[in-house]
Amino acid sequence: MPRADPAGDIGDEEFRALLTRPGLRIERIVSHGHVSADWYDQDRDEWVLLVEGGARLSLEGEGEIVLGPGDHLLIPAHVRHRVTWTDPARRTIWLAIHFD
Amino acid sequence: MPRADPAGDIGDEEFRALLTRPGLRIERIVSHGHVSADWYDQDRDEWVLLVEGGARLSLEGEGEIVLGPGDHLLIPAHVRHRVTWTDPARRTIWLAIHFD
């Protein structure tokens, strides 16, 4: 998932790279009410799994997607997207895999 | 994770490819008391995340590793390994990423 700005006093979103290889990065993100400050346009494909919590994600031209535990999707390179909601009442854990 | 034989009447382990690309395969595995029938020796690196449940994994020469939700590890190519236990009382969900 793209970086997202912390909203108000809820603290920073946590980003942790779990594995980095040429052409592959596996990242764990913990959100807690965070949303994207802007649209993101990435050079690489990204595959996202929502492990825990709940979120909504907008893909440009496709509307909003509701994500619960176990849901996953592919965000192809240069498909603009943003996180429009993550549950403010609990943590949301994402696994994001960026690859060439 | 490697294929594992079902033990007795507990039914088959579930394997589902979530994404397949050249040099990358993301797989979801659901175990329920399943263990590996033998050691596995793979040609590609494998990164494993235990999403839900509990398991134990043996890596040759390194002994047994206990895995709970959120635990992850890299199994380098040709490091022999086997699943020695998964919780028989609930399902265990793995995410396995095979990559070149």
N, CA and C atoms of all chains as a GROMACS GRO file, in nm:
protein
  600
    1MET      N    1   0.084  -0.118   0.000
    1MET     CA    2   0.000   0.000   0.000
    1MET      C    3   0.088   0.123   0.000
    2PRO      N    4   0.037   0.230  -0.053
    2PRO     CA    5   0.115   0.354  -0.053
    2PRO      C    6   0.124   0.411   0.088
    3ARG      N    7   0.218   0.498   0.102
    3ARG     CA    8   0.226   0.574   0.228
    3ARG      C    9   0.098   0.653   0.246
    4ALA      N   10   0.055   0.666   0.365
    4ALA     CA   11  -0.063   0.747   0.391
    4ALA      C   12  -0.032   0.841   0.506
    5ASP      N   13  -0.086   0.956   0.501
    5ASP     CA   14  -0.058   1.053   0.606
    5ASP      C   15  -0.137   1.019   0.731
    6PRO      N   16  -0.075   1.034   0.846
    6PRO     CA   17  -0.152   1.017   0.968
    6PRO      C   18  -0.254   1.130   0.979
    7ALA      N   19  -0.369   1.097   1.031
    7ALA     CA   20  -0.477   1.196   1.044
    7ALA      C   21  -0.486   1.239   1.189
    8GLY      N   22  -0.453   1.363   1.212
    8GLY     CA   23  -0.467   1.418   1.347
    8GLY      C   24  -0.374   1.351   1.445
    9ASP      N   25  -0.427   1.310   1.559
    9ASP     CA   26  -0.342   1.262   1.668
    9ASP      C   27  -0.341   1.110   1.678
   10ILE      N   28  -0.374   1.042   1.570
   10ILE     CA   29  -0.382   0.896   1.582
   10ILE      C   30  -0.246   0.830   1.565
   11GLY      N   31  -0.144   0.911   1.544
   11GLY     CA   32  -0.011   0.853   1.534
   11GLY      C   33   0.018   0.805   1.394
   12ASP      N   34   0.143   0.767   1.372
   12ASP     CA   35   0.185   0.727   1.238
   12ASP      C   36   0.138   0.586   1.205
   13GLU      N   37   0.114   0.567   1.077
   13GLU     CA   38   0.095   0.433   1.027
   13GLU      C   39   0.230   0.362   1.034
   14GLU      N   40   0.228   0.234   1.059
   14GLU     CA   41   0.352   0.158   1.066
   14GLU      C   42   0.380   0.088   0.934
   15PHE      N   43   0.499   0.106   0.883
   15PHE     CA   44   0.544   0.036   0.762
   15PHE      C   45   0.668  -0.043   0.796
   16ARG      N   46   0.667  -0.170   0.761
   16ARG     CA   47   0.786  -0.250   0.787
   16ARG      C   48   0.812  -0.342   0.669
   17ALA      N   49   0.930  -0.332   0.613
   17ALA     CA   50   0.969  -0.423   0.504
   17ALA      C   51   1.005  -0.558   0.565
   18LEU      N   52   0.938  -0.662   0.522
   18LEU     CA   53   0.965  -0.796   0.576
   18LEU      C   54   1.066  -0.870   0.489
   19LEU      N   55   1.067  -0.837   0.361
   19LEU     CA   56   1.162  -0.900   0.270
   19LEU      C   57   1.185  -0.806   0.153
   20THR      N   58   1.312  -0.783   0.120
   20THR     CA   59   1.345  -0.698   0.005
   20THR      C   60   1.443  -0.773  -0.083
   21ARG      N   61   1.403  -0.792  -0.205
   21ARG     CA   62   1.486  -0.858  -0.306
   21ARG      C   63   1.479  -0.776  -0.434
   22PRO      N   64   1.572  -0.799  -0.526
   22PRO     CA   65   1.557  -0.729  -0.654
   22PRO      C   66   1.422  -0.768  -0.716
   23GLY      N   67   1.341  -0.671  -0.746
   23GLY     CA   68   1.214  -0.700  -0.810
   23GLY      C   69   1.103  -0.747  -0.718
   24LEU      N   70   1.128  -0.746  -0.587
   24LEU     CA   71   1.026  -0.794  -0.493
   24LEU      C   72   1.042  -0.726  -0.358
   25ARG      N   73   0.933  -0.672  -0.306
   25ARG     CA   74   0.936  -0.620  -0.169
   25ARG      C   75   0.807  -0.662  -0.099
   26ILE      N   76   0.821  -0.723   0.016
   26ILE     CA   77   0.706  -0.763   0.097
   26ILE      C   78   0.702  -0.670   0.218
   27GLU      N   79   0.589  -0.609   0.238
   27GLU     CA   80   0.576  -0.502   0.338
   27GLU      C   81   0.454  -0.529   0.426
   28ARG      N   82   0.469  -0.500   0.553
   28ARG     CA   83   0.358  -0.508   0.647
   28ARG      C   84   0.321  -0.366   0.688
   29ILE      N   85   0.192  -0.338   0.683
   29ILE     CA   86   0.145  -0.205   0.719
   29ILE      C   87   0.038  -0.218   0.825
   30VAL      N   88   0.046  -0.135   0.928
   30VAL     CA   89  -0.058  -0.132   1.030
   30VAL      C   90  -0.122   0.006   1.028
   31SER      N   91  -0.251   0.009   0.995
   31SER     CA   92  -0.328   0.133   0.991
   31SER      C   93  -0.425   0.134   1.109
   32HIS      N   94  -0.463   0.253   1.147
   32HIS     CA   95  -0.558   0.265   1.258
   32HIS      C   96  -0.638   0.394   1.234
   33GLY      N   97  -0.730   0.384   1.140
   33GLY     CA   98  -0.807   0.502   1.102
   33GLY      C   99  -0.741   0.586   0.994
   34HIS      N  100  -0.623   0.544   0.949
   34HIS     CA  101  -0.550   0.623   0.848
   34HIS      C  102  -0.616   0.612   0.711
   35VAL      N  103  -0.603   0.717   0.635
   35VAL     CA  104  -0.646   0.719   0.496
   35VAL      C  105  -0.535   0.783   0.412
   36SER      N  106  -0.545   0.765   0.281
   36SER     CA  107  -0.446   0.827   0.192
   36SER      C  108  -0.474   0.975   0.180
   37ALA      N  109  -0.368   1.054   0.179
   37ALA     CA  110  -0.383   1.198   0.164
   37ALA      C  111  -0.410   1.236   0.018
   38ASP      N  112  -0.372   1.147  -0.071
   38ASP     CA  113  -0.384   1.178  -0.213
   38ASP      C  114  -0.390   1.047  -0.293
   39TRP      N  115  -0.407   1.059  -0.423
   39TRP     CA  116  -0.403   0.941  -0.509
   39TRP      C  117  -0.259   0.895  -0.525
   40TYR      N  118  -0.242   0.766  -0.542
   40TYR     CA  119  -0.110   0.709  -0.564
   40TYR      C  120  -0.103   0.646  -0.701
   41ASP      N  121   0.011   0.664  -0.762
   41ASP     CA  122   0.037   0.612  -0.897
   41ASP      C  123   0.174   0.547  -0.890
   42GLN      N  124   0.177   0.416  -0.896
   42GLN     CA  125   0.302   0.342  -0.872
   42GLN      C  126   0.358   0.280  -0.999
   43ASP      N  127   0.488   0.269  -1.002
   43ASP     CA  128   0.557   0.214  -1.120
   43ASP      C  129   0.553   0.061  -1.125
   44ARG      N  130   0.521   0.000  -1.011
   44ARG     CA  131   0.523  -0.146  -1.008
   44ARG      C  132   0.384  -0.199  -0.972
   45ASP      N  133   0.358  -0.322  -1.011
   45ASP     CA  134   0.237  -0.389  -0.965
   45ASP      C  135   0.245  -0.407  -0.814
   46GLU      N  136   0.128  -0.409  -0.751
   46GLU     CA  137   0.120  -0.432  -0.608
   46GLU      C  138   0.006  -0.529  -0.580
   47TRP      N  139   0.036  -0.629  -0.501
   47TRP     CA  140  -0.067  -0.723  -0.458
   47TRP      C  141  -0.087  -0.701  -0.309
   48VAL      N  142  -0.212  -0.687  -0.269
   48VAL     CA  143  -0.243  -0.650  -0.132
   48VAL      C  144  -0.334  -0.755  -0.069
   49LEU      N  145  -0.301  -0.795   0.053
   49LEU     CA  146  -0.387  -0.882   0.133
   49LEU      C  147  -0.426  -0.808   0.260
   50LEU      N  148  -0.554  -0.802   0.289
   50LEU     CA  149  -0.595  -0.749   0.418
   50LEU      C  150  -0.598  -0.865   0.518
   51VAL      N  151  -0.507  -0.859   0.614
   51VAL     CA  152  -0.489  -0.970   0.709
   51VAL      C  153  -0.586  -0.957   0.826
   52GLU      N  154  -0.605  -0.836   0.873
   52GLU     CA  155  -0.684  -0.815   0.995
   52GLU      C  156  -0.743  -0.675   0.990
   53GLY      N  157  -0.866  -0.658   1.039
   53GLY     CA  158  -0.927  -0.526   1.043
   53GLY      C  159  -1.021  -0.504   0.927
   54GLY      N  160  -1.031  -0.379   0.883
   54GLY     CA  161  -1.122  -0.347   0.774
   54GLY      C  162  -1.080  -0.217   0.707
   55ALA      N  163  -1.106  -0.208   0.576
   55ALA     CA  164  -1.063  -0.091   0.500
   55ALA      C  165  -1.150  -0.074   0.376
   56ARG      N  166  -1.142   0.044   0.320
   56ARG     CA  167  -1.199   0.069   0.188
   56ARG      C  168  -1.092   0.132   0.100
   57LEU      N  169  -1.093   0.089  -0.025
   57LEU     CA  170  -0.991   0.132  -0.119
   57LEU      C  171  -1.060   0.176  -0.246
   58SER      N  172  -1.020   0.291  -0.297
   58SER     CA  173  -1.073   0.337  -0.425
   58SER      C  174  -0.971   0.316  -0.535
   59LEU      N  175  -1.018   0.257  -0.644
   59LEU     CA  176  -0.936   0.249  -0.766
   59LEU      C  177  -1.001   0.341  -0.868
   60GLU      N  178  -0.921   0.423  -0.927
   60GLU     CA  179  -0.976   0.522  -1.019
   60GLU      C  180  -1.058   0.454  -1.129
   61GLY      N  181  -1.179   0.502  -1.146
   61GLY     CA  182  -1.266   0.447  -1.250
   61GLY      C  183  -1.340   0.321  -1.210
   62GLU      N  184  -1.310   0.269  -1.091
   62GLU     CA  185  -1.374   0.144  -1.048
   62GLU      C  186  -1.451   0.159  -0.919
   63GLY      N  187  -1.452   0.278  -0.862
   63GLY     CA  188  -1.526   0.298  -0.738
   63GLY      C  189  -1.455   0.240  -0.618
   64GLU      N  190  -1.532   0.222  -0.512
   64GLU     CA  191  -1.475   0.186  -0.383
   64GLU      C  192  -1.490   0.035  -0.358
   65ILE      N  193  -1.384  -0.023  -0.304
   65ILE     CA  194  -1.383  -0.166  -0.272
   65ILE      C  195  -1.373  -0.179  -0.121
   66VAL      N  196  -1.462  -0.260  -0.064
   66VAL     CA  197  -1.459  -0.286   0.080
   66VAL      C  198  -1.375  -0.410   0.104
   67LEU      N  199  -1.281  -0.399   0.196
   67LEU     CA  200  -1.190  -0.512   0.224
   67LEU      C  201  -1.204  -0.559   0.368
   68GLY      N  202  -1.221  -0.688   0.386
   68GLY     CA  203  -1.220  -0.751   0.517
   68GLY      C  204  -1.110  -0.856   0.522
   69PRO      N  205  -1.092  -0.920   0.636
   69PRO     CA  206  -0.984  -1.017   0.652
   69PRO      C  207  -0.987  -1.126   0.544
   70GLY      N  208  -0.873  -1.147   0.484
   70GLY     CA  209  -0.861  -1.249   0.379
   70GLY      C  210  -0.882  -1.195   0.239
   71ASP      N  211  -0.937  -1.075   0.228
   71ASP     CA  212  -0.957  -1.017   0.094
   71ASP      C  213  -0.824  -0.972   0.035
   72HIS      N  214  -0.812  -0.986  -0.094
   72HIS     CA  215  -0.688  -0.947  -0.159
   72HIS      C  216  -0.719  -0.894  -0.298
   73LEU      N  217  -0.631  -0.813  -0.347
   73LEU     CA  218  -0.648  -0.763  -0.483
   73LEU      C  219  -0.515  -0.723  -0.543
   74LEU      N  220  -0.514  -0.720  -0.674
   74LEU     CA  221  -0.397  -0.676  -0.749
   74LEU      C  222  -0.422  -0.532  -0.794
   75ILE      N  223  -0.326  -0.447  -0.767
   75ILE     CA  224  -0.332  -0.309  -0.816
   75ILE      C  225  -0.223  -0.296  -0.922
   76PRO      N  226  -0.262  -0.302  -1.049
   76PRO     CA  227  -0.159  -0.295  -1.154
   76PRO      C  228  -0.085  -0.161  -1.150
   77ALA      N  229   0.036  -0.163  -1.197
   77ALA     CA  230   0.116  -0.040  -1.204
   77ALA      C  231   0.036   0.069  -1.275
   78HIS      N  232   0.045   0.187  -1.221
   78HIS     CA  233  -0.017   0.307  -1.279
   78HIS      C  234  -0.170   0.309  -1.273
   79VAL      N  235  -0.230   0.217  -1.202
   79VAL     CA  236  -0.372   0.232  -1.170
   79VAL      C  237  -0.379   0.316  -1.042
   80ARG      N  238  -0.433   0.435  -1.057
   80ARG     CA  239  -0.436   0.526  -0.944
   80ARG      C  240  -0.533   0.476  -0.838
   81HIS      N  241  -0.493   0.490  -0.712
   81HIS     CA  242  -0.573   0.434  -0.604
   81HIS      C  243  -0.547   0.509  -0.474
   82ARG      N  244  -0.639   0.496  -0.382
   82ARG     CA  245  -0.622   0.556  -0.250
   82ARG      C  246  -0.702   0.479  -0.147
   83VAL      N  247  -0.653   0.481  -0.026
   83VAL     CA  248  -0.727   0.423   0.086
   83VAL      C  249  -0.821   0.530   0.138
   84THR      N  250  -0.952   0.501   0.135
   84THR     CA  251  -1.050   0.602   0.175
   84THR      C  252  -1.098   0.583   0.318
   85TRP      N  253  -1.073   0.466   0.376
   85TRP     CA  254  -1.116   0.440   0.513
   85TRP      C  255  -1.040   0.322   0.569
   86THR      N  256  -0.995   0.333   0.693
   86THR     CA  257  -0.957   0.214   0.771
   86THR      C  258  -1.025   0.228   0.906
   87ASP      N  259  -1.059   0.116   0.962
   87ASP     CA  260  -1.136   0.113   1.086
   87ASP      C  261  -1.065   0.194   1.196
   88PRO      N  262  -1.133   0.295   1.251
   88PRO     CA  263  -1.069   0.373   1.357
   88PRO      C  264  -1.071   0.302   1.493
   89ALA      N  265  -1.151   0.196   1.504
   89ALA     CA  266  -1.171   0.131   1.633
   89ALA      C  267  -1.073   0.017   1.660
   90ARG      N  268  -0.998  -0.022   1.560
   90ARG     CA  269  -0.904  -0.133   1.578
   90ARG      C  270  -0.796  -0.122   1.472
   91ARG      N  271  -0.693  -0.200   1.487
   91ARG     CA  272  -0.586  -0.193   1.390
   91ARG      C  273  -0.623  -0.274   1.265
   92THR      N  274  -0.573  -0.226   1.154
   92THR     CA  275  -0.588  -0.296   1.027
   92THR      C  276  -0.448  -0.334   0.980
   93ILE      N  277  -0.429  -0.462   0.954
   93ILE     CA  278  -0.298  -0.510   0.909
   93ILE      C  279  -0.306  -0.549   0.762
   94TRP      N  280  -0.217  -0.492   0.684
   94TRP     CA  281  -0.207  -0.521   0.541
   94TRP      C  282  -0.076  -0.594   0.515
   95LEU      N  283  -0.079  -0.681   0.417
   95LEU     CA  284   0.044  -0.730   0.358
   95LEU      C  285   0.046  -0.680   0.215
   96ALA      N  286   0.151  -0.610   0.179
   96ALA     CA  287   0.162  -0.555   0.044
   96ALA      C  288   0.286  -0.614  -0.023
   97ILE      N  289   0.266  -0.664  -0.143
   97ILE     CA  290   0.377  -0.723  -0.217
   97ILE      C  291   0.395  -0.643  -0.345
   98HIS      N  292   0.509  -0.578  -0.355
   98HIS     CA  293   0.544  -0.498  -0.473
   98HIS      C  294   0.636  -0.581  -0.558
   99PHE      N  295   0.607  -0.588  -0.687
   99PHE     CA  296   0.692  -0.672  -0.772
   99PHE      C  297   0.698  -0.617  -0.914
  100ASP      N  298   0.806  -0.655  -0.982
  100ASP     CA  299   0.825  -0.611  -1.120
  100ASP      C  300   0.744  -0.700  -1.214
  101MET      N  301   0.435  -2.311   0.105
  101MET     CA  302   0.459  -2.435   0.177
  101MET      C  303   0.444  -2.553   0.080
  102PRO      N  304   0.513  -2.659   0.110
  102PRO     CA  305   0.500  -2.776   0.024
  102PRO      C  306   0.365  -2.845   0.042
  103ARG      N  307   0.332  -2.928  -0.052
  103ARG     CA  308   0.214  -3.012  -0.037
  103ARG      C  309   0.233  -3.101   0.086
  104ALA      N  310   0.129  -3.129   0.155
  104ALA     CA  311   0.137  -3.219   0.269
  104ALA      C  312   0.025  -3.320   0.255
  105ASP      N  313   0.052  -3.440   0.296
  105ASP     CA  314  -0.050  -3.544   0.285
  105ASP      C  315  -0.156  -3.526   0.392
  106PRO      N  316  -0.279  -3.546   0.358
  106PRO     CA  317  -0.381  -3.545   0.461
  106PRO      C  318  -0.359  -3.665   0.554
  107ALA      N  319  -0.385  -3.644   0.680
  107ALA     CA  320  -0.365  -3.752   0.778
  107ALA      C  321  -0.501  -3.809   0.815
  108GLY      N  322  -0.522  -3.931   0.778
  108GLY     CA  323  -0.646  -4.000   0.815
  108GLY      C  324  -0.766  -3.934   0.751
  109ASP      N  325  -0.868  -3.908   0.830
  109ASP     CA  326  -0.997  -3.865   0.775
  109ASP      C  327  -1.018  -3.714   0.787
  110ILE      N  328  -0.912  -3.638   0.801
  110ILE     CA  329  -0.929  -3.495   0.824
  110ILE      C  330  -0.949  -3.419   0.693
  111GLY      N  331  -0.946  -3.490   0.583
  111GLY     CA  332  -0.970  -3.424   0.455
  111GLY      C  333  -0.843  -3.360   0.401
  112ASP      N  334  -0.852  -3.313   0.280
  112ASP     CA  335  -0.735  -3.259   0.214
  112ASP      C  336  -0.702  -3.119   0.264
  113GLU      N  337  -0.574  -3.091   0.260
  113GLU     CA  338  -0.532  -2.953   0.279
  113GLU      C  339  -0.576  -2.874   0.156
  114GLU      N  340  -0.607  -2.748   0.176
  114GLU     CA  341  -0.649  -2.665   0.063
  114GLU      C  342  -0.532  -2.582   0.013
  115PHE      N  343  -0.509  -2.586  -0.116
  115PHE     CA  344  -0.407  -2.502  -0.179
  115PHE      C  345  -0.475  -2.417  -0.285
  116ARG      N  346  -0.450  -2.288  -0.282
  116ARG     CA  347  -0.508  -2.203  -0.384
  116ARG      C  348  -0.408  -2.098  -0.427
  117ALA      N  349  -0.380  -2.094  -0.556
  117ALA     CA  350  -0.289  -1.992  -0.609
  117ALA      C  351  -0.367  -1.861  -0.619
  118LEU      N  352  -0.318  -1.758  -0.554
  118LEU     CA  353  -0.385  -1.628  -0.557
  118LEU      C  354  -0.330  -1.539  -0.666
  119LEU      N  355  -0.203  -1.560  -0.698
  119LEU     CA  356  -0.140  -1.483  -0.806
  119LEU      C  357  -0.026  -1.565  -0.863
  120THR      N  358  -0.021  -1.575  -0.994
  120THR     CA  359   0.088  -1.647  -1.060
  120THR      C  360   0.147  -1.559  -1.168
  121ARG      N  361   0.273  -1.530  -1.155
  121ARG     CA  362   0.348  -1.451  -1.252
  121ARG      C  363   0.480  -1.521  -1.280
  122PRO      N  364   0.546  -1.484  -1.389
  122PRO     CA  365   0.679  -1.542  -1.409
  122PRO      C  366   0.767  -1.508  -1.288
  123GLY      N  367   0.822  -1.606  -1.227
  123GLY     CA  368   0.911  -1.582  -1.114
  123GLY      C  369   0.844  -1.552  -0.982
  124LEU      N  370   0.711  -1.562  -0.976
  124LEU     CA  371   0.639  -1.530  -0.852
  124LEU      C  372   0.509  -1.608  -0.844
  125ARG      N  373   0.489  -1.676  -0.732
  125ARG     CA  374   0.359  -1.738  -0.709
  125ARG      C  375   0.317  -1.712  -0.565
  126ILE      N  376   0.197  -1.660  -0.548
  126ILE     CA  377   0.142  -1.636  -0.415
  126ILE      C  378   0.032  -1.740  -0.393
  127GLU      N  379   0.043  -1.811  -0.283
  127GLU     CA  380  -0.044  -1.925  -0.258
  127GLU      C  381  -0.103  -1.915  -0.118
  128ARG      N  382  -0.228  -1.955  -0.107
  128ARG     CA  383  -0.296  -1.963   0.022
  128ARG      C  384  -0.315  -2.109   0.055
  129ILE      N  385  -0.280  -2.146   0.176
  129ILE     CA  386  -0.292  -2.286   0.218
  129ILE      C  387  -0.372  -2.289   0.348
  130VAL      N  388  -0.468  -2.380   0.354
  130VAL     CA  389  -0.543  -2.400   0.478
  130VAL      C  390  -0.516  -2.541   0.528
  131SER      N  391  -0.456  -2.550   0.646
  131SER     CA  392  -0.425  -2.678   0.709
  131SER      C  393  -0.517  -2.696   0.828
  132HIS      N  394  -0.536  -2.820   0.864
  132HIS     CA  395  -0.621  -2.850   0.981
  132HIS      C  396  -0.571  -2.981   1.041
  133GLY      N  397  -0.459  -2.970   1.111
  133GLY     CA  398  -0.395  -3.089   1.166
  133GLY      C  399  -0.300  -3.157   1.070
  134HIS      N  400  -0.286  -3.104   0.950
  134HIS     CA  401  -0.200  -3.168   0.850
  134HIS      C  402  -0.052  -3.150   0.884
  135VAL      N  403   0.026  -3.247   0.846
  135VAL     CA  404   0.171  -3.239   0.857
  135VAL      C  405   0.231  -3.287   0.725
  136SER      N  406   0.360  -3.256   0.707
  136SER     CA  407   0.427  -3.303   0.585
  136SER      C  408   0.455  -3.453   0.596
  137ALA      N  409   0.437  -3.522   0.487
  137ALA     CA  410   0.466  -3.665   0.486
  137ALA      C  411   0.616  -3.691   0.475
  138ASP      N  412   0.689  -3.594   0.427
  138ASP     CA  413   0.832  -3.614   0.403
  138ASP      C  414   0.901  -3.477   0.404
  139TRP      N  415   1.033  -3.477   0.391
  139TRP     CA  416   1.107  -3.353   0.378
  139TRP      C  417   1.086  -3.294   0.239
  140TYR      N  418   1.089  -3.163   0.231
  140TYR     CA  419   1.076  -3.095   0.102
  140TYR      C  420   1.204  -3.020   0.070
  141ASP      N  421   1.238  -3.024  -0.056
  141ASP     CA  422   1.360  -2.960  -0.106
  141ASP      C  423   1.318  -2.886  -0.233
  142GLN      N  424   1.313  -2.754  -0.225
  142GLN     CA  425   1.255  -2.676  -0.334
  142GLN      C  426   1.361  -2.599  -0.411
  143ASP      N  427   1.333  -2.578  -0.538
  143ASP     CA  428   1.428  -2.509  -0.626
  143ASP      C  429   1.422  -2.358  -0.610
  144ARG      N  430   1.315  -2.308  -0.549
  144ARG     CA  431   1.300  -2.163  -0.536
  144ARG      C  432   1.293  -2.124  -0.389
  145ASP      N  433   1.327  -2.000  -0.361
  145ASP     CA  434   1.307  -1.946  -0.227
  145ASP      C  435   1.158  -1.939  -0.199
  146GLU      N  436   1.123  -1.953  -0.073
  146GLU     CA  437   0.984  -1.943  -0.032
  146GLU      C  438   0.976  -1.857   0.094
  147TRP      N  439   0.885  -1.761   0.092
  147TRP     CA  440   0.859  -1.679   0.210
  147TRP      C  441   0.721  -1.716   0.261
  148VAL      N  442   0.713  -1.742   0.390
  148VAL     CA  443   0.588  -1.792   0.447
  148VAL      C  444   0.541  -1.701   0.559
  149LEU      N  445   0.412  -1.670   0.556
  149LEU     CA  446   0.348  -1.596   0.666
  149LEU      C  447   0.239  -1.685   0.724
  150LEU      N  448   0.240  -1.701   0.855
  150LEU     CA  449   0.128  -1.769   0.920
  150LEU      C  450   0.024  -1.663   0.954
  151VAL      N  451  -0.090  -1.671   0.888
  151VAL     CA  452  -0.195  -1.568   0.901
  151VAL      C  453  -0.284  -1.597   1.020
  152GLU      N  454  -0.317  -1.723   1.038
  152GLU     CA  455  -0.416  -1.762   1.140
  152GLU      C  456  -0.388  -1.905   1.184
  153GLY      N  457  -0.405  -1.933   1.312
  153GLY     CA  458  -0.386  -2.070   1.361
  153GLY      C  459  -0.250  -2.088   1.424
  154GLY      N  460  -0.196  -2.209   1.413
  154GLY     CA  461  -0.067  -2.238   1.473
  154GLY      C  462  -0.002  -2.358   1.406
  155ALA      N  463   0.131  -2.356   1.402
  155ALA     CA  464   0.204  -2.463   1.333
  155ALA      C  465   0.345  -2.475   1.388
  156ARG      N  466   0.406  -2.586   1.357
  156ARG     CA  467   0.548  -2.604   1.383
  156ARG      C  468   0.614  -2.652   1.254
  157LEU      N  469   0.732  -2.598   1.232
  157LEU     CA  470   0.803  -2.624   1.108
  157LEU      C  471   0.946  -2.661   1.143
  158SER      N  472   0.995  -2.767   1.083
  158SER     CA  473   1.136  -2.806   1.102
  158SER      C  474   1.217  -2.769   0.980
  159LEU      N  475   1.328  -2.702   1.005
  159LEU     CA  476   1.426  -2.678   0.899
  159LEU      C  477   1.547  -2.764   0.931
  160GLU      N  478   1.595  -2.836   0.834
  160GLU     CA  479   1.704  -2.930   0.857
  160GLU      C  480   1.824  -2.857   0.919
  161GLY      N  481   1.872  -2.912   1.028
  161GLY     CA  482   1.989  -2.856   1.095
  161GLY      C  483   1.957  -2.740   1.187
  162GLU      N  484   1.831  -2.696   1.189
  162GLU     CA  485   1.795  -2.580   1.272
  162GLU      C  486   1.688  -2.612   1.375
  163GLY      N  487   1.641  -2.734   1.377
  163GLY     CA  488   1.539  -2.773   1.475
  163GLY      C  489   1.402  -2.720   1.438
  164GLU      N  490   1.316  -2.715   1.538
  164GLU     CA  491   1.175  -2.688   1.514
  164GLU      C  492   1.142  -2.542   1.547
  165ILE      N  493   1.063  -2.482   1.462
  165ILE     CA  494   1.022  -2.343   1.480
  165ILE      C  495   0.871  -2.341   1.505
  166VAL      N  496   0.830  -2.272   1.611
  166VAL     CA  497   0.688  -2.259   1.642
  166VAL      C  498   0.636  -2.132   1.577
  167LEU      N  499   0.526  -2.143   1.505
  167LEU     CA  500   0.470  -2.028   1.433
  167LEU      C  501   0.330  -1.995   1.483
  168GLY      N  502   0.308  -1.869   1.515
  168GLY     CA  503   0.176  -1.818   1.549
  168GLY      C  504   0.138  -1.707   1.452
  169PRO      N  505   0.017  -1.654   1.466
  169PRO     CA  506  -0.030  -1.550   1.372
  169PRO      C  507   0.068  -1.434   1.361
  170GLY      N  508   0.101  -1.399   1.238
  170GLY     CA  509   0.192  -1.288   1.212
  170GLY      C  510   0.336  -1.330   1.198
  171ASP      N  511   0.368  -1.453   1.238
  171ASP     CA  512   0.507  -1.499   1.224
  171ASP      C  513   0.536  -1.531   1.077
  172HIS      N  514   0.658  -1.503   1.039
  172HIS     CA  515   0.696  -1.528   0.899
  172HIS      C  516   0.841  -1.570   0.893
  173LEU      N  517   0.875  -1.640   0.790
  173LEU     CA  518   1.015  -1.678   0.772
  173LEU      C  519   1.044  -1.705   0.625
  174LEU      N  520   1.172  -1.694   0.595
  174LEU     CA  521   1.222  -1.724   0.461
  174LEU      C  522   1.282  -1.864   0.462
  175ILE      N  523   1.239  -1.945   0.369
  175ILE     CA  524   1.297  -2.077   0.351
  175ILE      C  525   1.377  -2.074   0.220
  176PRO      N  526   1.509  -2.060   0.230
  176PRO     CA  527   1.588  -2.049   0.107
  176PRO      C  528   1.576  -2.177   0.024
  177ALA      N  529   1.593  -2.162  -0.106
  177ALA     CA  530   1.592  -2.278  -0.195
  177ALA      C  531   1.687  -2.386  -0.142
  178HIS      N  532   1.642  -2.507  -0.148
  178HIS     CA  533   1.720  -2.625  -0.112
  178HIS      C  534   1.750  -2.638   0.037
  179VAL      N  535   1.688  -2.557   0.119
  179VAL     CA  536   1.690  -2.585   0.263
  179VAL      C  537   1.575  -2.681   0.291
  180ARG      N  538   1.610  -2.801   0.328
  180ARG     CA  539   1.506  -2.903   0.350
  180ARG      C  540   1.422  -2.869   0.472
  181HIS      N  541   1.292  -2.893   0.459
  181HIS     CA  542   1.201  -2.852   0.567
  181HIS      C  543   1.075  -2.938   0.564
  182ARG      N  544   1.005  -2.937   0.674
  182ARG     CA  545   0.877  -3.008   0.681
  182ARG      C  546   0.790  -2.947   0.789
  183VAL      N  547   0.661  -2.955   0.768
  183VAL     CA  548   0.565  -2.912   0.870
  183VAL      C  549   0.544  -3.030   0.964
  184THR      N  550   0.574  -3.009   1.092
  184THR     CA  551   0.566  -3.120   1.188
  184THR      C  552   0.436  -3.119   1.267
  185TRP      N  553   0.368  -3.005   1.266
  185TRP     CA  554   0.241  -2.995   1.340
  185TRP      C  555   0.162  -2.877   1.291
  186THR      N  556   0.032  -2.896   1.273
  186THR     CA  557  -0.061  -2.782   1.264
  186THR      C  558  -0.174  -2.813   1.360
  187ASP      N  559  -0.231  -2.710   1.414
  187ASP     CA  560  -0.333  -2.723   1.518
  187ASP      C  561  -0.450  -2.809   1.467
  188PRO      N  562  -0.481  -2.918   1.536
  188PRO     CA  563  -0.593  -3.002   1.490
  188PRO      C  564  -0.728  -2.944   1.528
  189ALA      N  565  -0.730  -2.844   1.617
  189ALA     CA  566  -0.856  -2.793   1.671
  189ALA      C  567  -0.913  -2.676   1.592
  190ARG      N  568  -0.836  -2.623   1.499
  190ARG     CA  569  -0.882  -2.507   1.422
  190ARG      C  570  -0.803  -2.502   1.292
  191ARG      N  571  -0.848  -2.418   1.202
  191ARG     CA  572  -0.777  -2.409   1.076
  191ARG      C  573  -0.653  -2.320   1.091
  192THR      N  574  -0.553  -2.355   1.015
  192THR     CA  575  -0.432  -2.274   1.007
  192THR      C  576  -0.420  -2.223   0.864
  193ILE      N  577  -0.409  -2.091   0.851
  193ILE     CA  578  -0.398  -2.030   0.718
  193ILE      C  579  -0.256  -1.979   0.698
  194TRP      N  580  -0.198  -2.024   0.588
  194TRP     CA  581  -0.063  -1.980   0.548
  194TRP      C  582  -0.073  -1.895   0.422
  195LEU      N  583   0.016  -1.800   0.411
  195LEU     CA  584   0.041  -1.737   0.283
  195LEU      C  585   0.184  -1.775   0.245
  196ALA      N  586   0.199  -1.833   0.128
  196ALA     CA  587   0.332  -1.875   0.083
  196ALA      C  588   0.365  -1.802  -0.047
  197ILE      N  589   0.482  -1.743  -0.050
  197ILE     CA  590   0.525  -1.671  -0.168
  197ILE      C  591   0.651  -1.737  -0.221
  198HIS      N  592   0.638  -1.792  -0.340
  198HIS     CA  593   0.751  -1.858  -0.407
  198HIS      C  594   0.807  -1.763  -0.510
  199PHE      N  595   0.937  -1.746  -0.508
  199PHE     CA  596   0.994  -1.648  -0.603
  199PHE      C  597   1.134  -1.690  -0.645
  200ASP      N  598   1.175  -1.641  -0.762
  200ASP     CA  599   1.308  -1.671  -0.814
  200ASP      C  600   1.411  -1.578  -0.749
   0.00000   0.00000   0.00000
